[in-house]
Amino acid sequence: MKKSKDEIIVETMLNKMFEIAGHNVTFEDIKGRTDNWYQQWTMTEEQNKEWREWGTKYLKKQKHLLKSYASRQMAMFDMNYGLKIETNKTI
């Protein structure tokens, strides 16, 4: 079955989140899970900021949104699906 544009956007955003956070996980690994899978992995505040900036630009382009609206949508997406922030992680 062909994926909708929104499904492709969600899949791409989650894959990019795992990539930026340095986890060898993809959308396919978490698809269909109903547990709190996003608590299983962490990302740093810097990685979260990078992902949110990337996601805002991506949403703006894919959905033809104003930057402020894309930023708000990204913030909501992060709140719902973003990985847990690990504040004391040293690189």
C-alpha positions as CSV (number, residue, x, y, z in Angstrom):
1,M,0.0,0.0,0.0
2,K,1.3,3.5,-0.9
3,K,2.2,5.7,2.0
4,S,0.6,9.1,2.3
5,K,2.7,12.3,2.3
6,D,2.2,12.7,6.0
7,E,3.3,9.1,6.8
8,I,6.5,9.7,4.7
9,I,7.1,13.0,6.6
10,V,6.7,11.3,10.0
11,E,8.9,8.4,9.0
12,T,11.6,10.8,7.7
13,M,11.5,12.9,10.8
14,L,11.9,10.0,13.1
15,N,14.7,8.4,11.1
16,K,16.6,11.8,11.1
17,M,16.1,12.0,14.9
18,F,17.7,8.6,15.5
19,E,20.5,9.5,13.0
20,I,21.3,12.8,14.8
21,A,21.1,11.1,18.2
22,G,23.6,8.5,17.0
23,H,21.3,5.5,17.4
24,N,21.3,2.6,14.9
25,V,17.5,2.5,14.9
26,T,14.9,3.3,12.1
27,F,11.2,3.9,11.9
28,E,10.8,0.3,10.8
29,D,12.2,-0.8,14.2
30,I,9.6,1.1,16.2
31,K,6.6,0.9,13.8
32,G,3.6,-0.5,15.5
33,R,5.0,-0.3,19.1
34,T,2.5,1.0,21.6
35,D,4.9,1.3,24.5
36,N,6.9,4.4,25.4
37,W,9.7,3.5,22.9
38,Y,10.9,7.1,22.9
39,Q,12.0,6.7,26.6
40,Q,14.3,3.8,25.5
41,W,16.9,6.0,23.8
42,T,18.3,9.4,24.7
43,M,19.8,12.4,22.9
44,T,21.7,15.5,24.2
45,E,20.2,19.0,24.3
46,E,22.5,19.9,21.4
47,Q,21.3,17.0,19.3
48,N,17.7,17.9,20.1
49,K,18.3,21.5,19.0
50,E,19.9,20.3,15.8
51,W,16.9,17.9,15.1
52,R,14.4,20.6,15.8
53,E,16.1,23.1,13.5
54,W,16.3,20.5,10.8
55,G,12.7,19.4,11.3
56,T,11.4,23.0,11.2
57,K,13.1,23.5,7.8
58,Y,11.9,20.2,6.6
59,L,8.3,20.8,7.6
60,K,8.4,24.3,6.1
61,K,9.5,22.9,2.8
62,Q,7.4,19.8,2.7
63,K,4.1,21.3,3.9
64,H,4.7,24.8,2.6
65,L,4.4,26.4,6.0
66,L,5.5,29.7,7.5
67,K,8.6,29.3,9.6
68,S,6.7,30.1,12.9
69,Y,4.0,27.5,12.2
70,A,6.6,24.9,11.1
71,S,8.5,25.6,14.4
72,R,5.3,25.1,16.4
73,Q,4.5,21.9,14.7
74,M,8.0,20.6,15.2
75,A,7.8,21.5,18.9
76,M,4.6,19.5,19.2
77,F,6.2,16.6,17.3
78,D,9.2,16.7,19.7
79,M,6.9,16.7,22.7
80,N,5.1,13.7,21.5
81,Y,7.9,11.6,19.9
82,G,11.2,13.2,20.8
83,L,13.8,11.1,22.6
84,K,14.4,11.7,26.3
85,I,17.0,14.4,26.9
86,E,20.2,13.3,28.7
87,T,21.5,16.5,30.2
88,N,24.7,15.3,31.9
89,K,26.1,13.3,29.0
90,T,29.7,14.2,28.1
91,I,31.1,13.6,24.7
